[in-house]
C-alpha cells in the first residue's frame, strides 16, 4: 500500500512539474522596414536561452517551447540590418504573434552581420547552393545590362557554350536538364535573342537560389540543377520606381502599396523591358527616304506581382510573366516585261514574308494559409506556355497576254513550323514546425503537359493545292508527384536532411522513387563538412542537335512511351568556411552518373530509302541511346560585404558521353579547367572638396574568364564527290562538290578561352533625383576566341596545286563598349 502511495506521489509530482513548465509558441514575419520585403534566413532567438530558429524564404519564423513565465526578449538579426529586440509579456497564452521590421545598417562589418551570415550557413544542410541578390548580380561588369544567367555562368561548376549563349551547362548537365522557375512557375525557354540575354528583368528580382546539384526532394522533374527566381513583392509603404536606359534596350519598374480596404491590404510590382534598336534603325532609314525595309527583330517582356493579405493568416499572390521575341520580315515587288518579237506581255507581283514569334507566358495563383503557427499550407495553381511559330510564305502572281490570248497565274508556297508546350500545374505543400529540432515538409504535385510539335507545307497554284504534314507529334503527359522531407538538427553540430519523391508518369506503367539524403557536420562554428546523395528522374527532353553552335530555340518532347525515363545520380562532398570578415570559402567534389539519355541522330532532313528508293522525312524521331558521367573539383572564395566584393572560382571538370556510333566522347560543352574572377571596388567613398565630390561613389568592376578550349571534331582531309549517270553508251560525271574527311568525334580542342570585361558606375543626384551612370568594356583586350572554324582548300596560286586544308576562326564577342543610365524615382 505504501508502494502504491509512493507511485501516485511520484506521478503527481511529475505532472505538477510539467504543468509548471508550460510553454508557448511565438511566430511572425520579419520584413524590411523601408519596403516591406520579407527577410529570409533571419536569425530569431530568445535572449539568454538556447531557443532559436531562422525565418524561411517568406520571412516566417516559429519559436516553439518558449517557457510561459513573465517577460521575454526576442531578438532578430541578419547581415546588413540592425539587430532588433522586442519584449513580450507571456501570461499563459499558447500562441503569440510577433512581427519584426528591420532597418538597414549604415556601416557594414558589424558583429551582427557575421553572426547572421553564419546562421544562414548553419541552416542550409544541402551543399552546392548559392543565393544571389541584385547586389551580387551587379558585382560583375554587365553585357549591355546586368543579367542573372551570365552571373550564374561565372560560378564554379557552370560551363558556357560560347559568348552568344547564356544557357547553363552545370556539372555535365545540359540546359534542358535544369529546372528554371520564376515565382515557382516552370519557364521552358528563359532566353531572348537565341540566348544572348535571359528573360529575367534583374530590377524585378528579389533573390535567386541556385542549386548546382544535390537538391532536396521538394524539387523534381529535372536531373541537372535548380534556379529558383523570386520576384520582389512590391513596396508596401510608398510608391517607388526606377528606369534603365542602355544602348540596346530600356526597362522600367514600378511598385507600391494597395490601399487598405475592409481589412485587406497588399502590394504590387510591375516591370517591363523592350529593345528599341529596331526603332532607331527604322527612324534612320525613314530620314534617308528608305521606307521599304524595316529592321525585323525586337524582344520585350513584362512581369507583374500582386499580393493581398486577406487577414493575418491568409495571403493571395498573383504572378504573371509575358515575354516574346518577334522576327518579322516582309518584302514585295512588282515587275512588268514585254517581248516585242513574240508580242508577249507579263505583269508580276511577288511577296516574301517571315513571321516568327517565340517566347514564354506564365500565370500563377498562390494561396498561403497559416493553419496554425506550426502548420503552414501553400497551394499553387500555375500555367506555363512556351511556343515558337515559324511561318514563311512566298507568293508570285500576275497576268500575261500573248497575241490574242491572255490569262493569269499564281504560285504560292507556305511553310509552317511550330512547337507548343502547355504546362498546367497544381501543387500543395505543407510545412510543419511543431517538433523541436525538426523542419518537416510534404507536398503533392499534379502536372499536365501538352506537347504539339509539327511542320506543314502548302503548295498552291491556280488549279491545284498540295498540303503536307511531314511532322505531327502530339503528346499529352501527366506527372503526379508526392514528396516528403525532414531536416533534423540532431545536436548543435550535426544535422541531416532526409527525403523522398514518388512519381507517376502517365506514359509509363510504373512508380518511380527518388531518395534524397544530405548531412552537415560543424567541425567548428565557422567550418562545416557537407555530403549529399540522391537520384533524379526526368520525363521530358529536347530534340535539338547536340553539336549546334548557335541555338535560338528548343524543341521540347515528352519522354516517349517506348523510352525509359532518364535519370542521374548525384554524389557531392564539400567543405564550407566563413571568416570573421565575411569571407566565404567553399571546396566541393562531385560525381554524376547519367542513364537513358537520348541524343538526336544527325543527318539530312530528307533521305532516300536504301531499299525502296522512297523519300522519307524523319527529323525528330530517331535517337541514339546515350549514357554518361561527370566528375569535378570546385573552389570558391567569396566576399559579400564591404568596399571590396566579389569572388574567385575555379573548376576542374570532365564530362563524357557514350553512344553506339561514337563510343565514349567529350560533349561540346566540356571544359577541363575554368577560372572566373569577379570583383567590385568602391574607389572613393568619403572626401571633401570639388574633386572628391565628383569622384565619390564610383565603383570599378571587372571580370576575368579563362578556360580550356572546347572539344571539336577535327578535319583530316578533303575530297571531291561527283554525281554520275551510269549510261552504258554515254556515262557522265557532273555536279562536283568538296567534302571534308573528319576524325573521331570531338577528339581535338579549340584554343583556350580568355575574356576581360571592365566597368565603371557612379551614383549621383540631379535635383534630389537619384540616378546611376555606367560604362562597360566587353573583351577589353580584344582577344580572339574562336566560335568555330571555316575550312577551305589551301591552293598554291603559282602552280594551282592543292596543298591541303586551311582554316580561319569565326570569332565570338570582339571588343565593344556599352553605356547607360539608371534613374530612381
FENKA-V23092 format. One record per backbone hydrogen bond with DSSP energy under -1.0 kcal/mol. NH is the residue of the N-H (numbers start at 1). CO is the residue of the C=O. If there is no record, write none. Layout:
nh | co
NH | CO
NH | CO
This chain:
nh | co
5 | 1
6 | 2
7 | 3
8 | 4
9 | 5
10 | 6
11 | 7
12 | 8
13 | 9
14 | 10
15 | 11
16 | 12
17 | 13
18 | 14
19 | 15
20 | 16
24 | 66
25 | 94
26 | 63
27 | 96
28 | 61
30 | 59
31 | 100
32 | 37
33 | 102
36 | 32
39 | 30
41 | 55
43 | 77
44 | 53
45 | 75
46 | 51
47 | 73
49 | 46
53 | 44
55 | 42
56 | 60
59 | 56
61 | 28
63 | 26
66 | 24
68 | 22
69 | 67
72 | 88
74 | 86
75 | 45
76 | 84
77 | 43
81 | 78
82 | 103
84 | 76
86 | 74
88 | 72
90 | 70
96 | 25
98 | 27
100 | 29
102 | 31
105 | 80
114 | 110
115 | 111
116 | 112
117 | 113
118 | 114
119 | 115
120 | 116
121 | 117
122 | 118
123 | 119
124 | 120
130 | 210
132 | 208
137 | 133
138 | 134
139 | 136
144 | 142
145 | 143
151 | 147
152 | 148
153 | 149
154 | 151
155 | 152
158 | 155
159 | 169
165 | 162
166 | 195
169 | 159
171 | 157
173 | 170
177 | 174
178 | 175
179 | 225
181 | 227
182 | 185
183 | 229
185 | 182
187 | 180
191 | 189
192 | 197
195 | 192
196 | 193
197 | 192
199 | 190
204 | 201
206 | 230
207 | 230
208 | 132
209 | 228
210 | 130
211 | 226
212 | 128
219 | 216
224 | 177
226 | 211
227 | 179
228 | 209
229 | 181
230 | 207
232 | 204
236 | 35
240 | 255
242 | 253
243 | 823
244 | 251
245 | 821
246 | 249
250 | 274
251 | 244
252 | 272
253 | 242
254 | 270
255 | 240
256 | 268
258 | 266
261 | 264
264 | 261
265 | 309
266 | 258
267 | 307
268 | 256
269 | 305
270 | 254
271 | 303
272 | 252
273 | 301
274 | 250
275 | 299
276 | 248
280 | 276
281 | 277
282 | 278
283 | 279
284 | 280
285 | 281
286 | 282
287 | 283
288 | 284
289 | 286
290 | 285
298 | 326
300 | 324
301 | 273
302 | 322
303 | 271
304 | 320
305 | 269
306 | 318
307 | 267
308 | 316
309 | 265
310 | 314
311 | 314
315 | 368
316 | 308
317 | 366
318 | 306
319 | 364
320 | 304
321 | 362
322 | 302
323 | 360
324 | 300
325 | 358
326 | 298
327 | 356
328 | 296
329 | 354
331 | 352
333 | 350
335 | 348
337 | 346
339 | 344
343 | 339
344 | 339
345 | 401
346 | 337
347 | 399
348 | 335
349 | 397
350 | 333
351 | 395
352 | 331
353 | 393
354 | 329
355 | 391
356 | 327
358 | 325
359 | 387
360 | 323
361 | 385
362 | 321
363 | 383
364 | 319
365 | 381
366 | 317
367 | 379
368 | 315
369 | 377
370 | 313
371 | 369
372 | 375
376 | 431
377 | 369
378 | 429
379 | 367
380 | 427
381 | 365
382 | 425
383 | 363
384 | 423
385 | 361
386 | 421
387 | 359
388 | 419
389 | 357
390 | 417
391 | 355
392 | 415
393 | 353
394 | 413
395 | 351
396 | 411
397 | 349
398 | 409
399 | 347
400 | 407
401 | 345
402 | 405
403 | 343
405 | 402
407 | 400
409 | 398
411 | 396
412 | 460
413 | 394
414 | 458
415 | 392
416 | 456
417 | 390
418 | 454
419 | 388
420 | 452
421 | 386
422 | 450
423 | 384
424 | 448
425 | 382
426 | 446
427 | 380
428 | 444
429 | 378
430 | 442
431 | 376
432 | 440
433 | 374
438 | 435
439 | 487
440 | 432
441 | 485
442 | 430
443 | 483
444 | 428
445 | 481
446 | 426
447 | 479
448 | 424
449 | 477
450 | 422
451 | 475
452 | 420
453 | 473
454 | 418
455 | 471
456 | 416
457 | 468
458 | 414
459 | 466
460 | 412
461 | 464
466 | 459
468 | 457
471 | 455
473 | 453
475 | 451
477 | 449
479 | 447
480 | 504
481 | 445
482 | 502
483 | 443
484 | 500
485 | 441
486 | 498
487 | 439
488 | 496
489 | 437
490 | 488
491 | 494
495 | 520
496 | 488
497 | 518
498 | 486
499 | 516
500 | 484
501 | 514
502 | 482
503 | 512
504 | 480
506 | 478
508 | 505
512 | 503
514 | 501
516 | 499
517 | 533
518 | 497
519 | 531
520 | 495
521 | 529
522 | 493
523 | 527
524 | 527
527 | 524
528 | 576
529 | 521
530 | 574
531 | 519
532 | 572
533 | 517
534 | 570
535 | 515
536 | 568
538 | 566
541 | 557
543 | 555
548 | 545
557 | 541
559 | 539
563 | 560
566 | 538
567 | 595
568 | 536
569 | 593
570 | 534
571 | 591
572 | 532
573 | 589
574 | 530
575 | 587
576 | 528
577 | 585
578 | 526
579 | 583
582 | 579
584 | 638
585 | 577
586 | 636
587 | 575
588 | 634
589 | 573
590 | 632
591 | 571
592 | 630
593 | 569
594 | 628
595 | 567
597 | 626
599 | 624
601 | 622
607 | 616
609 | 614
613 | 609
616 | 607
624 | 599
626 | 597
627 | 658
628 | 594
629 | 656
630 | 592
631 | 654
632 | 590
633 | 652
634 | 588
635 | 650
636 | 586
637 | 648
638 | 584
639 | 646
645 | 680
646 | 639
647 | 678
648 | 637
649 | 676
650 | 635
651 | 674
652 | 633
653 | 672
654 | 631
656 | 629
657 | 665
658 | 627
659 | 663
663 | 659
665 | 657
670 | 667
674 | 651
675 | 706
676 | 649
677 | 704
678 | 647
679 | 702
680 | 645
681 | 700
682 | 643
683 | 698
693 | 689
694 | 690
695 | 691
697 | 684
699 | 761
700 | 681
701 | 759
702 | 679
703 | 757
704 | 677
705 | 755
706 | 675
707 | 753
708 | 673
712 | 748
716 | 741
717 | 741
719 | 739
721 | 737
723 | 734
725 | 732
727 | 725
732 | 725
734 | 723
737 | 721
739 | 719
741 | 717
743 | 714
747 | 744
748 | 712
750 | 710
753 | 707
755 | 705
757 | 703
758 | 777
759 | 701
760 | 775
761 | 699
762 | 773
763 | 697
764 | 771
766 | 769
771 | 764
772 | 822
773 | 762
774 | 820
775 | 760
776 | 818
777 | 758
778 | 816
780 | 756
782 | 779
787 | 810
790 | 808
792 | 806
794 | 804
796 | 801
800 | 796
803 | 794
806 | 792
808 | 790
810 | 788
812 | 785
816 | 778
818 | 776
820 | 774
821 | 245
822 | 772
823 | 243
824 | 770
825 | 241
